[in-house]
Amino acid sequence: MKKRRLVMRTVILLVLGAAVAYTLYASITKDDIRKVAVGEKAPDFALVDMDGEKHRLSDYEGQGVFLNFWGTWCKPCEKEMPYMNNQYKQFTDEGVQVLAVNVGESDFAVKKFAERYGLAFPIVNDKDGQVQNAYAIDPLPATFLINPEGEVVKIHTGQLTEDTIRTFMEQIQPK
């Protein structure tokens, strides 16, 4: 009986030790995640929009891209979407595109949200989180301004005003 208890205690201690070691390792290496930086080429990706059409970031080369990561549950995201839509309508003929990347919600929830706000720009869904991970997104909303050459010129985290969105779009507008 004593031998059995000793074995159980040893196993429990080993499991606890492994958990502590993993936690320490994870917290030490979390800063090693490579973040996209200003001046770098934006990581390319291909995602499908709500109509089943594939959007590849590299297809927009030659245009400015206002790349926004968002969620339907995110209140700041919800507030900036109508502003993005207004400016998209102003700048789309000027060579600036909006590409809104939803962070893995159901197509139903995203479609309902887009319909409620009458959003005209492409909304793609990052169902498996690969694009969110490639851009190291945390927290939402996060916006990347990509110039016509495909380089990141600005990264903004947090809610945007309509004036800020307009200014950002002017910055990435092809000359």
PAZADREN-967517 format. One line per field, with one value per atom (N, C-alpha, C, O): atom name; x, y, z. Coordinates in Angstrom, 2 decimals. Example, Ala and Ser with C-alpha at 12.3 -4.5 7.8 and 13.67 -1.06 7.14 Angstrom:
2
atom c(N,CA,C,O,N,CA,C,O)
x c(13.19,12.30,13.20,14.24,12.85,13.67,12.90,13.41)
y c(-5.69,-4.50,-3.30,-3.32,-2.25,-1.06,0.03,1.14)
z c(7.80,7.80,7.80,8.46,7.08,7.14,7.87,8.04)
***
This chain:
175
atom c(N,CA,C,O,N,CA,C,O,N,CA,C,O,N,CA,C,O,N,CA,C,O,N,CA,C,O,N,CA,C,O,N,CA,C,O,N,CA,C,O,N,CA,C,O,N,CA,C,O,N,CA,C,O,N,CA,C,O,N,CA,C,O,N,CA,C,O,N,CA,C,O,N,CA,C,O,N,CA,C,O,N,CA,C,O,N,CA,C,O,N,CA,C,O,N,CA,C,O,N,CA,C,O,N,CA,C,O,N,CA,C,O,N,CA,C,O,N,CA,C,O,N,CA,C,O,N,CA,C,O,N,CA,C,O,N,CA,C,O,N,CA,C,O,N,CA,C,O,N,CA,C,O,N,CA,C,O,N,CA,C,O,N,CA,C,O,N,CA,C,O,N,CA,C,O,N,CA,C,O,N,CA,C,O,N,CA,C,O,N,CA,C,O,N,CA,C,O,N,CA,C,O,N,CA,C,O,N,CA,C,O,N,CA,C,O,N,CA,C,O,N,CA,C,O,N,CA,C,O,N,CA,C,O,N,CA,C,O,N,CA,C,O,N,CA,C,O,N,CA,C,O,N,CA,C,O,N,CA,C,O,N,CA,C,O,N,CA,C,O,N,CA,C,O,N,CA,C,O,N,CA,C,O,N,CA,C,O,N,CA,C,O,N,CA,C,O,N,CA,C,O,N,CA,C,O,N,CA,C,O,N,CA,C,O,N,CA,C,O,N,CA,C,O,N,CA,C,O,N,CA,C,O,N,CA,C,O,N,CA,C,O,N,CA,C,O,N,CA,C,O,N,CA,C,O,N,CA,C,O,N,CA,C,O,N,CA,C,O,N,CA,C,O,N,CA,C,O,N,CA,C,O,N,CA,C,O,N,CA,C,O,N,CA,C,O,N,CA,C,O,N,CA,C,O,N,CA,C,O,N,CA,C,O,N,CA,C,O,N,CA,C,O,N,CA,C,O,N,CA,C,O,N,CA,C,O,N,CA,C,O,N,CA,C,O,N,CA,C,O,N,CA,C,O,N,CA,C,O,N,CA,C,O,N,CA,C,O,N,CA,C,O,N,CA,C,O,N,CA,C,O,N,CA,C,O,N,CA,C,O,N,CA,C,O,N,CA,C,O,N,CA,C,O,N,CA,C,O,N,CA,C,O,N,CA,C,O,N,CA,C,O,N,CA,C,O,N,CA,C,O,N,CA,C,O,N,CA,C,O,N,CA,C,O,N,CA,C,O,N,CA,C,O,N,CA,C,O,N,CA,C,O,N,CA,C,O,N,CA,C,O,N,CA,C,O,N,CA,C,O,N,CA,C,O,N,CA,C,O,N,CA,C,O,N,CA,C,O,N,CA,C,O,N,CA,C,O,N,CA,C,O,N,CA,C,O,N,CA,C,O,N,CA,C,O,N,CA,C,O,N,CA,C,O,N,CA,C,O,N,CA,C,O,N,CA,C,O,N,CA,C,O,N,CA,C,O,N,CA,C,O,N,CA,C,O,N,CA,C,O,N,CA,C,O,N,CA,C,O,N,CA,C,O,N,CA,C,O,N,CA,C,O,N,CA,C,O,N,CA,C,O,N,CA,C,O,N,CA,C,O,N,CA,C,O,N,CA,C,O,N,CA,C,O,N,CA,C,O,N,CA,C,O,N,CA,C,O,N,CA,C,O,N,CA,C,O,N,CA,C,O,N,CA,C,O,N,CA,C,O,N,CA,C,O,N,CA,C,O,N,CA,C,O,N,CA,C,O,N,CA,C,O,N,CA,C,O)
x c(0.82,0.00,0.87,0.60,1.94,2.82,3.55,3.77,3.93,4.64,3.75,4.21,2.49,1.51,1.34,1.29,1.24,1.11,2.34,2.23,3.51,4.76,4.80,5.24,4.36,4.33,3.36,3.69,2.19,1.19,1.72,1.58,2.33,2.88,3.99,4.09,4.80,5.88,5.32,5.81,4.31,3.67,3.06,3.22,2.37,1.74,2.81,2.66,3.90,4.98,5.61,5.94,5.78,6.35,5.43,5.90,4.13,3.17,3.18,3.20,3.16,3.22,4.52,4.51,5.62,6.92,6.93,7.44,6.35,6.28,5.40,5.72,4.30,3.41,4.12,4.00,4.84,5.58,6.66,6.83,7.38,8.43,7.83,8.39,6.71,6.06,5.61,5.79,5.02,4.55,5.72,5.61,6.81,7.99,8.52,8.83,8.62,9.09,8.18,8.66,6.87,5.91,6.00,5.92,6.16,6.22,7.55,7.59,8.61,9.91,9.96,10.54,9.36,9.46,8.32,8.33,7.34,6.20,6.63,6.00,7.67,8.16,8.95,9.28,9.25,9.98,9.09,9.59,7.77,6.86,7.20,7.20,7.48,7.89,6.69,5.68,6.83,5.75,6.09,7.25,5.06,5.22,5.65,5.09,6.64,7.17,6.98,6.90,6.91,6.83,8.08,9.19,7.88,8.98,9.18,9.92,8.53,8.65,7.55,6.52,7.79,6.77,5.68,5.98,4.42,3.31,3.21,3.27,3.05,2.91,1.69,0.59,1.90,0.82,-0.09,0.34,-1.34,-2.31,-3.42,-3.57,-4.19,-5.38,-6.52,-6.43,-7.60,-8.79,-10.03,-9.99,-11.11,-12.36,-13.33,-13.46,-14.02,-15.00,-16.36,-16.51,-17.34,-18.67,-19.41,-20.40,-18.93,-19.55,-18.78,-19.10,-17.77,-16.99,-15.85,-15.20,-15.60,-14.54,-13.22,-13.18,-12.14,-10.83,-10.14,-10.13,-9.58,-8.81,-7.39,-7.18,-6.44,-5.02,-4.44,-4.62,-3.74,-3.20,-2.32,-2.38,-1.53,-0.62,-1.37,-0.79,-2.64,-3.44,-3.71,-4.07,-3.53,-3.80,-2.55,-2.59,-1.42,-0.20,-0.44,-1.11,0.09,-0.17,-1.26,-1.48,-1.94,-2.97,-2.58,-1.83,-3.10,-2.93,-3.95,-5.08,-3.57,-4.49,-4.61,-3.63,-5.86,-6.22,-6.66,-7.81,-5.74,-5.98,-6.40,-5.62,-7.64,-8.20,-8.61,-9.31,-8.17,-8.54,-9.59,-9.42,-10.68,-11.82,-12.65,-12.43,-13.61,-14.58,-15.93,-15.99,-17.01,-18.35,-18.63,-19.44,-17.98,-18.17,-17.35,-17.53,-16.47,-15.55,-16.22,-16.45,-16.54,-17.26,-16.49,-17.09,-15.17,-14.44,-14.47,-14.54,-14.42,-14.51,-15.86,-15.94,-16.90,-18.25,-18.39,-19.05,-17.77,-17.88,-17.13,-17.57,-15.99,-15.19,-15.64,-15.27,-16.42,-16.83,-17.60,-17.28,-18.59,-19.27,-18.32,-18.47,-17.34,-16.36,-15.50,-15.22,-15.08,-14.30,-15.10,-14.57,-16.38,-17.24,-17.37,-17.28,-17.57,-17.68,-16.41,-16.47,-15.27,-14.00,-13.67,-13.04,-14.07,-13.89,-14.61,-14.06,-15.81,-16.58,-15.89,-15.98,-15.20,-14.49,-13.19,-12.84,-12.47,-11.11,-10.96,-9.89,-11.98,-11.82,-11.49,-10.72,-12.05,-11.72,-10.38,-9.89,-9.80,-8.51,-7.36,-6.22,-7.66,-6.61,-6.34,-5.27,-7.30,-7.14,-8.24,-9.42,-7.83,-8.77,-8.83,-7.85,-10.01,-10.17,-10.33,-11.09,-9.60,-9.75,-9.92,-8.98,-11.12,-11.43,-11.33,-12.03,-10.46,-10.24,-10.93,-10.52,-11.99,-12.67,-11.86,-11.31,-11.78,-10.91,-11.62,-11.70,-12.13,-12.58,-13.98,-14.25,-14.88,-16.26,-17.04,-16.53,-18.26,-19.07,-19.45,-19.62,-19.58,-20.00,-21.36,-21.60,-22.22,-23.55,-23.45,-24.09,-22.65,-22.49,-21.88,-22.30,-20.89,-20.22,-21.16,-21.19,-21.92,-22.88,-23.94,-24.28,-24.46,-25.48,-24.91,-25.58,-23.70,-23.04,-22.87,-23.20,-22.36,-22.13,-23.44,-23.48,-24.50,-25.81,-26.35,-26.90,-26.20,-26.71,-26.09,-26.76,-24.80,-24.10,-23.96,-23.38,-24.48,-24.41,-22.98,-22.68,-22.10,-20.68,-20.44,-20.91,-19.71,-19.49,-18.12,-17.92,-17.18,-15.82,-15.73,-16.58,-14.69,-14.53,-14.26,-13.41,-14.99,-14.78,-14.40,-15.18,-13.21,-12.73,-12.68,-12.59,-12.74,-12.79,-11.56,-11.28,-10.83,-9.63,-10.04,-9.77,-10.69,-11.29,-10.29,-10.59,-9.10,-8.13,-7.08,-6.20,-7.19,-6.31,-4.90,-4.05,-4.62,-3.27,-2.83,-1.69,-3.74,-3.38,-3.23,-2.31,-4.13,-4.03,-2.68,-2.05,-2.25,-0.96,0.20,1.19,0.10,1.17,1.40,2.53,0.33,0.44,0.54,0.61,0.54,0.65,-0.39,-0.04,-1.66,-2.75,-3.17,-3.53,-3.12,-3.62,-3.38,-2.23,-4.35,-5.79,-6.43,-5.74,-7.75,-8.53,-9.08,-9.19,-9.41,-9.08,-7.61,-6.98,-7.10,-5.73,-5.77,-6.42,-5.07,-5.08,-3.65,-2.79,-3.42,-2.13,-2.33,-3.21,-1.52,-1.55,-0.44,0.73,-0.85,0.09,0.15,-0.88,1.35,1.49,1.38,1.33,1.33,1.17,2.29,2.10,3.44,4.54,4.40,5.22,3.38,3.15,3.87,3.96,4.39,5.11,4.20,3.37,4.39,3.66,4.24,5.44,3.39,3.86,3.38,3.93,2.36,1.87,1.06,0.39,1.16,0.36,-0.35,0.26,-1.66,-2.45,-3.30,-3.99,-3.24,-4.08,-5.07,-4.70,-6.34,-7.38,-8.34,-8.14,-9.38,-10.46,-9.96,-9.14,-10.48,-10.14,-11.33,-12.49,-11.04,-12.09,-12.18,-11.29,-13.24,-13.38,-12.28,-11.77,-11.91,-10.83,-9.50,-8.74,-9.23,-7.99,-7.98,-6.96,-9.10,-9.19,-8.93,-8.20,-9.53,-9.31,-7.83,-7.27,-7.21,-5.78,-4.94,-4.01,-5.26,-4.53,-4.67,-3.69,-5.87,-6.09,-5.34,-4.84,-5.26,-4.49,-3.01,-2.33,-2.52,-1.11,-0.75,0.39,-1.71,-1.40,-1.94,-1.83,-2.53,-3.10,-1.96,-0.97,-2.09,-1.05,-0.89,-1.86,0.34,0.62,0.42,0.61)
y c(-1.19,0.00,1.27,2.22,1.25,2.41,2.61,3.74,1.51,1.59,2.21,3.00,1.85,2.37,3.89,4.63,4.33,5.75,6.52,7.62,5.95,6.58,6.74,7.78,5.74,5.80,6.89,7.67,6.94,7.96,9.37,10.26,9.57,10.88,11.28,12.44,10.33,10.59,10.99,11.94,10.28,10.60,12.01,12.79,12.32,13.65,14.73,15.76,14.52,15.50,15.68,16.80,14.61,14.69,15.49,16.31,15.24,15.97,17.45,18.30,17.76,19.16,19.82,20.96,19.12,19.65,19.94,20.96,19.02,19.22,20.43,21.20,20.60,21.74,23.06,24.02,23.10,24.31,24.60,25.74,23.58,23.76,24.28,25.18,23.72,24.17,25.62,26.42,25.97,27.35,28.33,29.38,27.99,28.86,28.98,30.09,27.87,27.89,28.75,29.57,28.57,29.33,30.82,31.63,31.20,32.62,33.24,34.42,32.48,33.00,33.16,34.13,32.23,32.25,32.98,33.09,33.47,34.13,35.39,35.76,36.05,37.25,36.92,37.82,35.64,35.22,35.16,34.98,35.30,35.28,36.46,37.61,36.19,37.23,38.09,37.59,39.38,40.31,41.01,41.26,41.32,42.08,43.48,44.08,44.01,45.33,46.31,45.92,47.58,48.64,48.58,48.39,48.73,48.69,47.32,47.19,46.29,44.94,44.68,45.34,43.70,43.22,42.55,41.76,42.88,42.28,40.79,40.45,39.91,38.49,38.25,38.73,37.50,37.21,36.14,35.32,36.16,35.16,35.10,35.99,34.05,33.90,33.44,32.40,34.22,33.87,34.07,34.80,33.44,33.48,34.44,34.46,35.24,36.19,35.52,34.31,36.31,35.79,35.28,34.55,35.66,35.19,34.02,33.57,33.53,32.41,32.81,31.95,34.11,34.59,34.64,35.11,34.15,34.13,35.49,36.06,35.98,37.23,36.91,36.38,37.23,37.06,38.46,39.31,38.71,40.04,40.50,41.66,39.60,39.98,40.41,41.08,40.04,40.48,41.98,42.58,42.59,44.02,44.88,46.10,44.24,45.02,46.10,45.87,47.27,48.43,49.32,50.44,48.82,49.59,49.67,48.83,50.68,50.71,49.77,49.66,49.09,48.17,48.56,48.66,48.78,49.05,47.70,47.31,46.99,45.63,45.70,46.12,45.29,45.43,44.06,43.30,43.75,42.51,42.87,43.82,42.09,42.47,41.25,40.14,41.48,40.46,41.11,42.29,40.37,40.92,41.27,42.16,40.60,40.80,41.98,42.38,42.52,43.58,44.94,45.38,45.61,46.90,47.98,48.69,48.15,49.15,48.82,49.72,47.53,47.10,47.54,48.07,47.29,47.63,49.13,49.54,49.94,51.39,51.91,52.86,51.28,51.80,51.27,51.84,50.21,49.63,50.61,50.69,51.34,52.31,53.38,53.82,53.80,54.78,54.19,54.85,52.94,52.26,52.16,52.37,51.85,51.71,53.03,53.07,54.13,55.45,55.80,56.26,55.57,55.92,54.96,55.37,53.71,52.76,53.28,53.24,53.75,54.27,55.49,55.70,56.29,57.47,57.11,57.72,56.11,55.85,54.66,54.49,53.83,52.63,53.00,52.29,54.09,54.52,55.26,55.57,55.53,56.22,55.22,55.63,53.92,52.91,52.42,51.87,52.62,52.12,51.09,51.37,49.92,48.85,48.58,48.74,48.18,47.73,46.22,45.69,45.54,44.10,43.84,44.02,43.42,43.18,41.68,40.88,41.33,39.92,39.63,40.11,38.83,38.40,37.28,36.43,37.27,36.33,35.03,34.68,34.34,32.96,32.75,31.71,33.68,33.49,32.77,32.56,32.40,31.70,32.65,33.86,32.10,32.90,33.55,34.68,32.85,33.38,34.66,35.66,34.63,35.82,36.98,38.13,36.69,37.74,38.33,39.55,37.48,37.97,38.86,39.91,38.44,39.23,40.61,41.63,40.61,41.86,42.77,43.96,42.21,42.99,43.55,44.69,42.75,43.21,44.33,45.31,44.19,45.20,46.57,47.59,46.59,47.86,48.21,49.24,47.36,47.63,47.75,48.62,46.88,46.96,46.54,45.49,47.38,47.16,46.56,45.99,46.66,46.17,44.66,44.08,44.02,42.57,42.20,42.80,41.21,40.67,39.20,38.41,38.86,37.49,36.90,37.62,35.57,34.91,34.05,33.15,34.34,33.59,32.49,32.58,31.46,30.43,29.67,29.32,29.41,28.63,29.48,28.94,30.81,31.70,31.84,32.47,31.28,31.35,32.77,33.15,33.56,34.93,35.77,36.58,35.56,36.26,35.95,36.84,34.71,34.33,34.92,35.37,34.93,35.47,36.95,37.43,37.66,39.08,39.37,40.52,38.30,38.41,39.39,40.35,39.14,40.03,39.77,38.65,40.81,40.78,42.17,42.57,42.89,42.67,43.21,43.66,43.15,43.69,45.06,45.36,45.88,45.79,46.14,46.86,45.60,45.91,46.23,45.53,47.29,47.74,47.89,48.45,47.37,47.47,48.28,47.97,49.32,50.09,49.54,49.50,49.13,48.51,49.37,49.63,49.81,50.69,49.91,48.68,50.59,49.91,48.90,48.02,49.02,48.08,46.84,45.92,46.81,45.66,45.72,44.71,46.89,47.04,47.65,48.50,47.19,47.75,49.11,49.23,50.15,51.50,51.99,52.95,51.34,51.73,50.58,49.83,50.45,49.45,50.21,50.96,50.00,50.67,49.64,48.83,49.66,48.80,49.68,50.69,49.29,50.05,50.68,50.65,51.26,51.86,53.08,53.85,53.24,54.38,55.31,54.87,56.60,57.56,57.67,57.20,58.29,58.44,59.33,59.06,60.38,61.26,60.51,60.71,59.66,58.88,57.91,57.76,57.27,56.34,57.09,56.60,58.27,59.07,59.41,59.26,59.85,60.19,58.97,59.07,57.81,56.58,56.22,55.84,56.33,55.98,56.94,56.53,58.20,59.16,58.78,58.98,58.22,57.83,56.67,56.57,55.79,54.61,54.73,53.80,55.85,56.09,56.14,56.84,55.40,55.45,56.88,57.61,57.25,58.61,58.70,59.76)
z c(0.00,0.00,0.00,-0.73,0.84,0.91,-0.41,-0.85,-1.05,-2.31,-3.39,-4.20,-3.39,-4.36,-4.18,-5.16,-2.91,-2.62,-3.08,-3.63,-2.86,-3.27,-4.79,-5.29,-5.52,-6.98,-7.44,-8.33,-6.85,-7.21,-6.94,-7.77,-5.79,-5.46,-6.43,-6.83,-6.80,-7.75,-9.10,-9.72,-9.56,-10.85,-10.79,-11.73,-9.72,-9.58,-9.58,-10.24,-8.84,-8.81,-10.20,-10.58,-10.93,-12.28,-13.21,-14.00,-13.13,-13.96,-13.60,-14.49,-12.31,-11.89,-12.34,-12.79,-12.21,-12.65,-14.14,-14.58,-14.93,-16.38,-16.70,-17.60,-15.98,-16.23,-15.91,-16.67,-14.82,-14.46,-15.51,-15.93,-15.94,-16.95,-18.26,-18.87,-18.68,-19.92,-19.79,-20.71,-18.66,-18.44,-18.50,-19.13,-17.86,-17.91,-19.34,-19.79,-20.05,-21.43,-22.30,-23.09,-22.18,-22.99,-22.70,-23.63,-21.45,-21.13,-21.56,-21.91,-21.55,-21.99,-23.51,-24.01,-24.24,-25.71,-26.40,-27.62,-25.67,-26.33,-27.06,-28.05,-26.61,-27.28,-28.55,-29.32,-28.76,-29.96,-31.19,-32.30,-31.01,-32.15,-33.03,-32.57,-34.27,-35.22,-35.58,-36.06,-35.33,-35.66,-36.96,-37.27,-37.72,-38.95,-38.56,-37.64,-39.26,-38.91,-40.05,-41.22,-39.70,-40.69,-41.56,-41.06,-42.88,-43.83,-44.46,-45.43,-43.90,-44.45,-45.47,-45.48,-46.31,-47.23,-46.39,-45.50,-46.68,-45.93,-46.30,-47.48,-45.30,-45.61,-46.51,-46.22,-47.58,-48.50,-47.90,-47.08,-48.31,-47.88,-48.90,-49.73,-48.82,-49.66,-48.77,-48.11,-48.75,-47.96,-48.82,-49.82,-48.43,-49.19,-48.52,-47.30,-49.35,-48.82,-48.64,-48.85,-48.26,-47.95,-49.20,-49.08,-50.39,-51.63,-52.24,-53.34,-51.53,-52.03,-52.96,-53.56,-53.08,-53.96,-53.19,-52.05,-53.82,-53.17,-53.34,-54.43,-52.24,-52.25,-51.80,-50.71,-52.65,-52.33,-52.17,-53.04,-51.06,-50.81,-51.98,-52.38,-52.53,-53.62,-54.88,-55.73,-55.01,-56.17,-56.12,-57.14,-54.96,-54.81,-54.99,-54.79,-55.37,-55.57,-56.62,-57.62,-56.37,-57.23,-56.66,-57.14,-55.64,-54.94,-53.46,-52.96,-52.79,-51.35,-50.72,-51.21,-49.66,-48.99,-47.52,-46.79,-47.11,-45.73,-45.17,-45.33,-44.50,-44.02,-42.56,-41.70,-42.28,-40.94,-40.40,-41.07,-39.19,-38.50,-37.45,-36.69,-37.42,-36.58,-36.19,-36.68,-35.28,-34.87,-34.63,-34.27,-34.84,-34.66,-33.20,-32.93,-32.27,-30.84,-30.30,-29.15,-31.12,-30.72,-30.90,-32.03,-29.79,-29.85,-30.60,-31.41,-30.37,-31.17,-32.67,-33.51,-33.00,-34.41,-34.99,-36.10,-34.22,-34.66,-34.91,-35.87,-34.08,-34.23,-35.46,-36.09,-35.80,-36.91,-38.28,-39.30,-38.31,-39.60,-40.50,-41.68,-40.00,-40.88,-41.42,-42.56,-40.61,-41.07,-42.19,-43.19,-42.00,-43.04,-44.32,-45.42,-44.19,-45.36,-46.12,-47.34,-45.37,-46.00,-46.76,-47.90,-46.14,-46.78,-47.93,-48.91,-47.81,-48.91,-50.16,-51.26,-49.98,-51.11,-51.73,-52.94,-50.92,-51.40,-52.11,-53.12,-51.60,-52.06,-52.99,-53.58,-53.16,-53.99,-55.43,-56.08,-55.94,-57.30,-57.35,-58.44,-56.20,-56.11,-55.91,-55.68,-56.01,-55.89,-54.49,-54.22,-53.57,-52.20,-51.94,-52.13,-51.50,-51.20,-49.71,-48.99,-49.26,-47.88,-47.93,-48.74,-47.08,-46.93,-45.44,-44.66,-45.05,-43.64,-43.35,-43.97,-42.43,-42.08,-40.76,-39.70,-40.84,-39.62,-39.00,-39.71,-37.68,-36.98,-36.60,-35.42,-37.60,-37.41,-36.91,-36.30,-37.12,-36.70,-37.80,-38.90,-37.50,-38.50,-39.63,-39.42,-40.82,-41.97,-41.71,-42.13,-41.01,-40.71,-39.89,-40.22,-38.83,-37.96,-38.74,-38.58,-39.56,-40.33,-41.37,-41.55,-42.06,-43.07,-42.43,-42.97,-41.29,-40.59,-40.20,-40.36,-39.71,-39.31,-40.53,-40.48,-41.62,-42.84,-43.40,-43.87,-43.36,-43.84,-42.96,-43.46,-41.65,-40.72,-40.99,-40.87,-41.35,-41.57,-43.06,-43.39,-43.95,-45.38,-45.89,-46.70,-45.42,-45.77,-47.21,-47.65,-47.95,-49.37,-49.67,-50.75,-48.75,-49.01,-48.78,-48.10,-49.35,-49.16,-47.70,-47.04,-47.23,-45.89,-46.07,-46.60,-45.62,-45.71,-44.31,-43.32,-44.23,-42.94,-42.74,-43.53,-41.69,-41.32,-40.34,-39.15,-40.87,-40.02,-39.16,-38.02,-39.69,-38.93,-38.21,-37.54,-38.34,-37.61,-38.18,-37.54,-39.35,-39.90,-40.23,-39.98,-40.80,-41.16,-39.88,-39.77,-38.94,-37.66,-36.99,-36.44,-37.05,-36.47,-37.26,-36.67,-38.59,-39.43,-39.15,-39.23,-38.82,-38.52,-37.02,-36.61,-36.20,-34.74,-34.18,-33.49,-34.49,-34.09,-32.66,-32.29,-31.85,-30.48,-29.91,-29.83,-29.52,-29.54,-30.82,-31.74,-30.85,-31.96,-31.58,-30.39,-32.54,-33.96,-34.21,-33.43,-35.31,-35.73,-37.22,-37.99,-37.60,-38.99,-39.48,-38.81,-40.69,-41.36,-42.63,-43.43,-42.81,-44.04,-44.93,-44.55,-46.13,-47.06,-48.32,-48.94,-48.68,-49.83,-51.15,-51.13,-52.29,-53.58,-53.90,-54.74,-53.24,-53.45,-52.56,-52.64,-51.71,-50.85,-49.51,-48.81,-49.15,-47.89,-46.81,-47.09,-45.59,-44.45,-44.13,-43.86,-44.15,-43.84,-42.47,-41.92,-41.93,-40.60,-40.02,-40.73,-38.70,-37.96,-36.85,-36.10,-36.76,-35.73,-34.99,-35.62,-33.68,-32.86,-32.13,-31.53,-32.17,-31.49,-32.48,-33.69,-31.92,-32.72,-33.49,-33.00,-34.70,-35.55,-35.70,-35.69,-35.85,-36.17,-37.69,-38.40,-38.18,-39.62,-40.19,-41.27,-39.48,-39.93,-40.02,-40.97,-39.04,-39.06,-40.23,-40.90,-40.48,-41.61,-42.92,-43.78,-43.07,-44.27,-44.44,-45.52,-43.35,-43.38,-43.75,-44.55,-43.17,-43.47,-44.95,-45.59,-45.48,-46.88,-47.81,-48.86,-47.43,-48.23,-48.24,-49.24,-47.13,-47.03,-47.95,-48.41,-48.23,-49.06,-50.48,-51.28,-50.77,-52.10,-53.13,-52.92,-54.25,-55.27,-55.80,-55.95,-56.06,-56.55,-58.05,-58.63)
***
